[in-house]
Amino acid sequence: MMRYQTKPYRALFHLLKAGLWEQRIESEQLFPLTASEWQSVFLLAQQQTVLGITYRGLDYIPEQYFPPQELIMRWVAEIGRIEERNYDSNHSLVELLKLFGKEGLQPILQKGQGVATFYDRPLLRTCGDIDLWFPTHEEADRAAELVKLHGGSVHKAPDGSRCYMWRGIEVEHHPDLVDLQAPMAKRKAQRMVAEMTPIMVTLPEHPETAIATPSAEVNLLLLNTHILKHAIGWGVGLRQMCDMARAYYSLHERVDGELIRSLYAKSGLRRWSRLLHAFLVDYLGLEVDYLPYRESQPTSAEPLLEVVMRGGNFGHFAADRMANVDRIWQRKWHTATSFVKNCSFSLRCAPKEAMWRVWQLALGQIGWQR
């Protein structure tokens, strides 16, 4: 863990906290940094897909401590690309929702652009693909046919998701809103989803289009389990952790804390959630009061820090990640070996979910790509 105490790592988390909460953070004599150290900070932020948030953090350090001008210009150029990608993704999302709406279909937006609305500056959050969920199989089938009628090439993933490109943006229709594999936890989540009332949001540049997102409790469970899924698989990055922190902060007044505590416990997620909460507080600066409930005992977040920093965004920068893997069996093998390497971590923090995931993986019914 000593390598995470070096100045570039400490500066990364300093900027992340400042940008995440839009406030000055005590530097503890961290600055100035050398040009080489600033380069390391930039590369770390890039690997973790938090360039936009850390860029905002620069506004909260004294100007004399800024990175070299050449690096700032490179940073600005990357921010422009992030914003442009967000504009394209938002436009594609709204276009799709209007297309579905004409046929009486209203999907739920998962994560992504919905979570971006929790940020003070949504366009600075690096976006990925568009994830949608339809309440019934019939609606999902109709939506897929609509996409095909409008020129989309839809293919099915091992977990039943329908995937395609829309105006250059990857879109996935998922069979489940909350991704749990342990049977009892899965059934409980499905009952919760069936009873939920979606929260309607709009995007700043598209105020005319109402977008359905999960209810507060379901959204927190969705984000929590999404992080767990990747933490025990290929890996998870700081962007997903920032999403969780902003969700807790933004949904604080909407959630029933005792309901969340009970939900996590009955889903076998209490030990995992304790670790996740410790990370959000200790490394991202989330105030304890914004957690849905107080933890009964403290825990160290260091095991999760190791998982997060080892591979970057979904494990794409892990040293042992196989490059240019095209064959299905190679991808499955690498996924399986990644799980084995994380075995002690996953069995310690979420044993039931971990065991059911590896069973489903063996059956070829799930993957960890997204």
PAROFI-205024 format. One record per residue (C-alpha): residue in three letters; x, z, y. Coordinates in nm, 4 decimals. Layout:
N
PT rest        X        Z        Y
PT  ALA        X        Z        Y
...
END
This chain:
370
PT rest        X        Z        Y
PT  MET   0.0000   0.0000   0.0000
PT  MET   0.3008   0.0338   0.2301
PT  ARG   0.2968  -0.3389   0.3076
PT  TYR  -0.0441  -0.2919   0.4726
PT  GLN   0.1178  -0.0479   0.7161
PT  THR   0.3423  -0.3131   0.8713
PT  LYS   0.2739  -0.4138   1.2324
PT  PRO   0.1060  -0.7507   1.1529
PT  TYR  -0.1468  -0.5857   0.9184
PT  ARG  -0.2104  -0.3003   1.1592
PT  ALA  -0.2498  -0.5463   1.4478
PT  LEU  -0.4954  -0.7530   1.2423
PT  PHE  -0.7224  -0.4533   1.1879
PT  HIS  -0.6799  -0.3420   1.5484
PT  LEU  -0.8003  -0.6796   1.6800
PT  LEU  -1.0721  -0.6937   1.4159
PT  LYS  -1.2199  -0.3591   1.5220
PT  ALA  -1.1968  -0.4484   1.8906
PT  GLY  -1.3633  -0.7862   1.8407
PT  LEU  -1.6209  -0.6604   1.5931
PT  TRP  -1.7506  -0.3899   1.8272
PT  GLU  -1.6552  -0.5516   2.1607
PT  GLN  -1.4599  -0.2515   2.2858
PT  ARG  -1.1075  -0.1312   2.3567
PT  ILE  -0.9424   0.0504   2.0656
PT  GLU  -0.6521   0.2938   2.1019
PT  SER  -0.3380   0.0995   2.0092
PT  GLU  -0.1172   0.3943   1.9060
PT  GLN   0.1913   0.2214   2.0450
PT  LEU   0.1254  -0.0801   1.8212
PT  PHE   0.2137  -0.3382   2.0843
PT  PRO   0.4119  -0.5422   2.1785
PT  LEU   0.4576  -0.7720   1.8794
PT  THR   0.7300  -1.0309   1.8301
PT  ALA   0.6422  -1.4021   1.8123
PT  SER   0.7003  -1.3885   1.4360
PT  GLU   0.4686  -1.0884   1.3983
PT  TRP   0.1979  -1.2631   1.6027
PT  GLN   0.2305  -1.5668   1.3757
PT  SER   0.1733  -1.3401   1.0749
PT  VAL  -0.1374  -1.1897   1.2383
PT  PHE  -0.2780  -1.5380   1.3007
PT  LEU  -0.2163  -1.6502   0.9422
PT  LEU  -0.3714  -1.3342   0.8005
PT  ALA  -0.6812  -1.3792   1.0197
PT  GLN  -0.7012  -1.7434   0.9107
PT  GLN  -0.6785  -1.6555   0.5406
PT  GLN  -0.9482  -1.3919   0.5825
PT  THR  -1.1682  -1.6302   0.7917
PT  VAL  -1.1895  -1.3838   1.0816
PT  LEU  -1.0089  -1.5914   1.3461
PT  GLY  -1.3100  -1.5801   1.5791
PT  ILE  -1.3527  -1.2030   1.5619
PT  THR  -0.9816  -1.1334   1.6101
PT  TYR  -0.9737  -1.3798   1.8990
PT  ARG  -1.2407  -1.1694   2.0706
PT  GLY  -1.0171  -0.8691   2.0059
PT  LEU  -0.7474  -1.0219   2.2268
PT  ASP  -0.9726  -0.9510   2.5273
PT  TYR  -0.9292  -0.5796   2.4639
PT  ILE  -0.5508  -0.5541   2.4721
PT  PRO  -0.3369  -0.5636   2.7898
PT  GLU  -0.2456  -0.9183   2.8925
PT  GLN   0.1280  -0.8450   2.8822
PT  TYR   0.0937  -0.7951   2.5070
PT  PHE  -0.0724  -1.1312   2.4401
PT  PRO   0.0675  -1.3719   2.1759
PT  PRO   0.2967  -1.6588   2.2844
PT  GLN   0.1191  -1.9349   2.4786
PT  GLU   0.1667  -2.1908   2.2001
PT  LEU  -0.0079  -1.9631   1.9496
PT  ILE  -0.2924  -1.8892   2.1909
PT  MET  -0.3482  -2.2643   2.2329
PT  ARG  -0.3582  -2.3058   1.8545
PT  TRP  -0.5997  -2.0130   1.8299
PT  VAL  -0.8265  -2.1670   2.0941
PT  ALA  -0.8263  -2.4990   1.9099
PT  GLU  -0.9341  -2.3233   1.5886
PT  ILE  -1.2100  -2.1406   1.7772
PT  GLY  -1.3392  -2.4765   1.8987
PT  ARG  -1.3595  -2.5992   1.5396
PT  ILE  -1.5394  -2.2824   1.4289
PT  GLU  -1.7975  -2.3191   1.7058
PT  GLU  -1.8463  -2.6884   1.6323
PT  ARG  -1.8973  -2.6145   1.2628
PT  ASN  -2.1553  -2.3493   1.3542
PT  TYR  -2.3442  -2.5946   1.5777
PT  ASP  -2.3498  -2.8491   1.2939
PT  SER  -2.4590  -2.5898   1.0391
PT  ASN  -2.7345  -2.4567   1.2672
PT  HIS  -2.8622  -2.8080   1.3341
PT  SER  -2.8657  -2.8925   0.9624
PT  LEU  -3.0426  -2.5668   0.8814
PT  VAL  -3.3160  -2.6214   1.1403
PT  GLU  -3.3606  -2.9837   1.0301
PT  LEU  -3.4026  -2.8768   0.6683
PT  LEU  -3.6481  -2.5993   0.7554
PT  LYS  -3.8600  -2.8419   0.9554
PT  LEU  -3.8562  -3.0855   0.6636
PT  PHE  -3.9658  -2.8128   0.4219
PT  GLY  -4.2163  -2.6700   0.6696
PT  LYS  -4.4054  -2.9990   0.6880
PT  GLU  -4.4742  -2.9586   0.3164
PT  GLY  -4.5807  -2.5959   0.3498
PT  LEU  -4.2520  -2.4572   0.2148
PT  GLN  -4.0839  -2.1570   0.3786
PT  PRO  -3.7579  -2.0543   0.2116
PT  ILE  -3.5685  -1.7331   0.2864
PT  LEU  -3.2257  -1.7774   0.4455
PT  GLN  -2.9580  -1.5791   0.2616
PT  LYS  -2.6475  -1.4469   0.4349
PT  GLY  -2.4714  -1.7134   0.6477
PT  GLN  -2.6369  -1.8076   0.9725
PT  GLY  -2.8886  -1.5260   0.9325
PT  VAL  -2.6100  -1.2672   0.9167
PT  ALA  -2.4438  -1.4346   1.2167
PT  THR  -2.7386  -1.3158   1.4296
PT  PHE  -2.6105  -0.9590   1.3765
PT  TYR  -2.3000  -1.0433   1.5835
PT  ASP  -2.2739  -1.0289   1.9610
PT  ARG  -2.1202  -1.3784   1.9533
PT  PRO  -2.2653  -1.5549   1.6457
PT  LEU  -2.0795  -1.8826   1.7031
PT  LEU  -1.7422  -1.7100   1.6533
PT  ARG  -1.8277  -1.6077   1.2981
PT  THR  -1.6744  -1.8568   1.0544
PT  CYS  -1.9646  -2.0091   0.8643
PT  GLY  -1.9744  -2.1303   0.5065
PT  ASP  -2.2542  -2.3123   0.3305
PT  ILE  -2.6314  -2.2718   0.3752
PT  ASP  -2.7952  -2.0537   0.1099
PT  LEU  -3.1730  -2.0677   0.0641
PT  TRP  -3.4163  -1.8995  -0.1740
PT  PHE  -3.7713  -2.0107  -0.2532
PT  PRO  -4.0292  -1.7540  -0.3695
PT  THR  -4.1439  -1.9565  -0.6736
PT  HIS  -3.9915  -2.2053  -0.9159
PT  GLU  -4.2578  -2.4574  -0.8158
PT  GLU  -4.1549  -2.4377  -0.4499
PT  ALA  -3.7898  -2.4708  -0.5444
PT  ASP  -3.8698  -2.7815  -0.7502
PT  ARG  -4.0691  -2.9367  -0.4644
PT  ALA  -3.7879  -2.8657  -0.2188
PT  ALA  -3.5312  -3.0315  -0.4449
PT  GLU  -3.7521  -3.3402  -0.4780
PT  LEU  -3.7900  -3.3562  -0.0996
PT  VAL  -3.4143  -3.3519  -0.0554
PT  LYS  -3.3800  -3.6346  -0.3092
PT  LEU  -3.6471  -3.8392  -0.1309
PT  HIS  -3.4428  -3.8109   0.1892
PT  GLY  -3.1204  -3.9292   0.0289
PT  GLY  -2.9702  -3.6042  -0.0939
PT  SER  -2.7847  -3.5959  -0.4268
PT  VAL  -2.8904  -3.2712  -0.5940
PT  HIS  -2.7061  -3.1227  -0.8899
PT  LYS  -2.7609  -2.8003  -1.0807
PT  ALA  -2.5003  -2.5232  -1.1124
PT  PRO  -2.4593  -2.3042  -1.4257
PT  ASP  -2.6617  -2.0220  -1.2663
PT  GLY  -2.9541  -2.2527  -1.1904
PT  SER  -2.8714  -2.3078  -0.8224
PT  ARG  -2.9461  -2.6524  -0.6800
PT  CYS  -2.6572  -2.7838  -0.4714
PT  TYR  -2.6214  -3.0803  -0.2341
PT  MET  -2.4689  -3.1953   0.0951
PT  TRP  -2.6891  -3.2289   0.4020
PT  ARG  -2.5378  -3.3909   0.7126
PT  GLY  -2.1941  -3.2857   0.5916
PT  ILE  -2.2962  -2.9231   0.5244
PT  GLU  -2.3073  -2.7805   0.1720
PT  VAL  -2.6476  -2.6344   0.0834
PT  GLU  -2.7470  -2.4238  -0.2175
PT  HIS  -3.0951  -2.3214  -0.3340
PT  HIS  -3.0466  -2.0035  -0.5370
PT  PRO  -3.2777  -1.8848  -0.8152
PT  ASP  -3.2418  -1.5185  -0.7104
PT  LEU  -3.2432  -1.3610  -0.3670
PT  VAL  -3.0382  -1.0617  -0.4860
PT  ASP  -2.7588  -1.1306  -0.7343
PT  LEU  -2.7618  -0.8496  -0.9935
PT  GLN  -2.7002  -0.8960  -1.3667
PT  ALA  -2.7718  -0.5517  -1.5180
PT  PRO  -3.1310  -0.5966  -1.6481
PT  MET  -3.2892  -0.2768  -1.5103
PT  ALA  -3.1251  -0.3227  -1.1699
PT  LYS  -3.2276  -0.6895  -1.1661
PT  ARG  -3.5925  -0.6082  -1.2374
PT  LYS  -3.5972  -0.3418  -0.9662
PT  ALA  -3.4503  -0.5857  -0.7142
PT  GLN  -3.7054  -0.8520  -0.8104
PT  ARG  -3.9927  -0.6076  -0.7542
PT  MET  -3.8501  -0.5172  -0.4139
PT  VAL  -3.8170  -0.8830  -0.3199
PT  ALA  -4.1746  -0.9567  -0.4287
PT  GLU  -4.3067  -0.6794  -0.2010
PT  MET  -4.0880  -0.7472   0.1031
PT  THR  -4.2009  -0.8730   0.4430
PT  PRO  -3.9414  -1.1204   0.5761
PT  ILE  -3.7834  -1.0706   0.9174
PT  MET  -3.8175  -1.3774   1.1399
PT  VAL  -3.5183  -1.4714   1.3574
PT  THR  -3.4241  -1.7621   1.5824
PT  LEU  -3.0927  -1.9224   1.6717
PT  PRO  -2.9968  -1.9287   2.0443
PT  GLU  -2.9758  -2.3098   2.0557
PT  HIS  -3.2961  -2.3549   1.8503
PT  PRO  -3.5426  -2.0957   1.9871
PT  GLU  -3.8394  -2.3062   1.8785
PT  THR  -3.7717  -2.2625   1.5055
PT  ALA  -3.8542  -1.9320   1.3343
PT  ILE  -3.6294  -1.8622   1.0362
PT  ALA  -3.7325  -1.6259   0.7575
PT  THR  -3.4635  -1.3765   0.6516
PT  PRO  -3.4894  -1.0888   0.4009
PT  SER  -3.6377  -0.7523   0.4925
PT  ALA  -3.3836  -0.4943   0.6115
PT  GLU  -3.3474  -0.3091   0.2797
PT  VAL  -3.3347  -0.6284   0.0734
PT  ASN  -3.0769  -0.7794   0.3100
PT  LEU  -2.8496  -0.4769   0.2748
PT  LEU  -2.8813  -0.4876  -0.1037
PT  LEU  -2.8152  -0.8631  -0.1001
PT  LEU  -2.4966  -0.8286   0.1064
PT  ASN  -2.3789  -0.5251  -0.0892
PT  THR  -2.4141  -0.6974  -0.4273
PT  HIS  -2.2648  -1.0221  -0.2966
PT  ILE  -1.9476  -0.8371  -0.1995
PT  LEU  -1.9403  -0.6564  -0.5342
PT  LYS  -1.9841  -0.9825  -0.7254
PT  HIS  -1.6763  -1.1322  -0.5627
PT  ALA  -1.4718  -0.8106  -0.5574
PT  ILE  -1.4884  -0.7908  -0.9372
PT  GLY  -1.4385  -1.1666  -0.9752
PT  TRP  -1.2043  -1.3963  -0.7848
PT  GLY  -1.1874  -1.1738  -0.4805
PT  VAL  -1.3584  -1.1048  -0.1493
PT  GLY  -1.2388  -1.1217   0.2102
PT  LEU  -1.2669  -0.9439   0.5423
PT  ARG  -1.5413  -1.1762   0.6718
PT  GLN  -1.7840  -1.0478   0.4095
PT  MET  -1.6880  -0.6894   0.4922
PT  CYS  -1.7485  -0.7573   0.8631
PT  ASP  -2.0911  -0.9010   0.7759
PT  MET  -2.1784  -0.5776   0.5942
PT  ALA  -2.0603  -0.3632   0.8848
PT  ARG  -2.2623  -0.5627   1.1393
PT  ALA  -2.5682  -0.5570   0.9109
PT  TYR  -2.5592  -0.1772   0.8838
PT  TYR  -2.5141  -0.1527   1.2599
PT  SER  -2.7894  -0.4017   1.3495
PT  LEU  -3.0455  -0.2906   1.0911
PT  HIS  -2.9864   0.0813   1.1336
PT  GLU  -3.3210   0.1543   1.3012
PT  ARG  -3.5168  -0.0652   1.0567
PT  VAL  -3.4023   0.0835   0.7268
PT  ASP  -3.5199   0.3847   0.5330
PT  GLY  -3.1935   0.5590   0.4474
PT  GLU  -3.3356   0.7563   0.1571
PT  LEU  -3.4852   0.4400   0.0116
PT  ILE  -3.1445   0.2709   0.0297
PT  ARG  -2.9748   0.5729  -0.1308
PT  SER  -3.2302   0.5717  -0.4135
PT  LEU  -3.2060   0.1937  -0.4508
PT  TYR  -2.8266   0.2006  -0.4801
PT  ALA  -2.8432   0.4875  -0.7287
PT  LYS  -3.1048   0.3258  -0.9538
PT  SER  -2.9122  -0.0033  -0.9417
PT  GLY  -2.5902   0.1649  -1.0556
PT  LEU  -2.4274   0.1003  -0.7179
PT  ARG  -2.3750   0.4537  -0.5826
PT  ARG  -2.0068   0.4813  -0.6752
PT  TRP  -1.9372   0.1272  -0.5569
PT  SER  -2.1286   0.1818  -0.2321
PT  ARG  -1.9314   0.5000  -0.1602
PT  LEU  -1.6128   0.2932  -0.1812
PT  LEU  -1.7622   0.0148   0.0317
PT  HIS  -1.8805   0.2600   0.2981
PT  ALA  -1.5364   0.4212   0.3133
PT  PHE  -1.3818   0.0799   0.3765
PT  LEU  -1.6262  -0.0056   0.6558
PT  VAL  -1.5627   0.3249   0.8304
PT  ASP  -1.1875   0.3609   0.7738
PT  TYR  -1.0721   0.0020   0.8211
PT  LEU  -1.3417  -0.1692   1.0313
PT  GLY  -1.4388   0.1183   1.2589
PT  LEU  -1.8097   0.1393   1.1706
PT  GLU  -1.9366   0.4727   1.2992
PT  VAL  -2.0602   0.6985   1.0204
PT  ASP  -2.3957   0.7404   1.1960
PT  TYR  -2.4749   0.3732   1.1282
PT  LEU  -2.4463   0.4091   0.7524
PT  PRO  -2.7936   0.4313   0.5967
PT  TYR  -2.7122   0.7788   0.4589
PT  ARG  -2.4300   1.0316   0.4570
PT  GLU  -2.2016   1.0242   0.1559
PT  SER  -2.1921   1.3471  -0.0438
PT  GLN  -1.8159   1.3356  -0.0943
PT  PRO  -1.5258   1.1493   0.0696
PT  THR  -1.3343   0.8786  -0.1147
PT  SER  -1.0289   0.6649  -0.0453
PT  ALA  -1.0934   0.2979   0.0345
PT  GLU  -0.7410   0.1921  -0.0660
PT  PRO  -0.8426   0.0331  -0.4007
PT  LEU  -1.0858  -0.1950  -0.2171
PT  LEU  -0.8287  -0.2709   0.0545
PT  GLU  -0.5969  -0.4027  -0.2164
PT  VAL  -0.8705  -0.6319  -0.3526
PT  VAL  -0.9638  -0.7612  -0.0065
PT  MET  -0.6126  -0.8278   0.1187
PT  ARG  -0.4776  -0.9729  -0.2057
PT  GLY  -0.6673  -1.3002  -0.1985
PT  GLY  -0.8338  -1.3575   0.1382
PT  ASN  -1.1580  -1.5502   0.1619
PT  PHE  -1.3185  -1.5343  -0.1879
PT  GLY  -0.9725  -1.5106  -0.3439
PT  HIS  -0.8669  -1.8566  -0.2241
PT  PHE  -0.5274  -1.7280  -0.1089
PT  ALA  -0.4424  -1.5136  -0.4114
PT  ALA  -0.0894  -1.5772  -0.5325
PT  ASP  -0.2133  -1.6522  -0.8843
PT  ARG  -0.5066  -1.8711  -0.7799
PT  MET  -0.4903  -2.2033  -0.9630
PT  ALA  -0.4656  -2.4973  -0.7250
PT  ASN  -0.6544  -2.8228  -0.7758
PT  VAL  -0.8433  -2.7042  -1.0826
PT  ASP  -1.0850  -2.9796  -1.1798
PT  ARG  -1.1763  -2.9190  -1.5418
PT  ILE  -1.4715  -2.6896  -1.6091
PT  TRP  -1.2943  -2.5012  -1.8879
PT  GLN  -0.9979  -2.4333  -1.6573
PT  ARG  -1.2259  -2.2913  -1.3883
PT  LYS  -1.4063  -2.0740  -1.6428
PT  TRP  -1.0766  -1.9546  -1.7874
PT  HIS  -0.9425  -1.8651  -1.4455
PT  THR  -1.2643  -1.6811  -1.3576
PT  ALA  -1.2425  -1.4843  -1.6825
PT  THR  -0.8765  -1.3926  -1.6282
PT  SER  -0.9538  -1.2883  -1.2700
PT  PHE  -1.2190  -1.0517  -1.4024
PT  VAL  -0.9762  -0.9063  -1.6574
PT  LYS  -0.7193  -0.8421  -1.3831
PT  ASN  -0.9841  -0.6563  -1.1824
PT  CYS  -1.1155  -0.4799  -1.4914
PT  SER  -0.9937  -0.1288  -1.4134
PT  PHE  -1.1288  -0.1563  -1.0588
PT  SER  -1.4684  -0.2960  -1.1576
PT  LEU  -1.5283  -0.0598  -1.4510
PT  ARG  -1.4393   0.2336  -1.2292
PT  CYS  -1.6710   0.1456  -0.9391
PT  ALA  -1.9637  -0.0411  -1.1027
PT  PRO  -1.9337  -0.0322  -1.4839
PT  LYS  -2.2851  -0.1489  -1.5787
PT  GLU  -2.2890  -0.4450  -1.3434
PT  ALA  -1.9335  -0.5393  -1.4412
PT  MET  -2.0119  -0.5406  -1.8140
PT  TRP  -2.3307  -0.7452  -1.7722
PT  ARG  -2.1469  -0.9927  -1.5492
PT  VAL  -1.8761  -1.0574  -1.8035
PT  TRP  -2.1449  -1.1014  -2.0723
PT  GLN  -2.3317  -1.3579  -1.8602
PT  LEU  -2.0015  -1.5270  -1.7820
PT  ALA  -1.9295  -1.5541  -2.1547
PT  LEU  -2.2673  -1.7214  -2.1992
PT  GLY  -2.1779  -1.9676  -1.9215
PT  GLN  -2.4809  -1.8733  -1.7112
PT  ILE  -2.3099  -1.7534  -1.3962
PT  GLY  -2.0075  -1.8273  -1.1821
PT  TRP  -1.8214  -1.6614  -0.8962
PT  GLN  -1.7546  -1.9618  -0.6780
PT  ARG  -1.9919  -1.8634  -0.3932
END
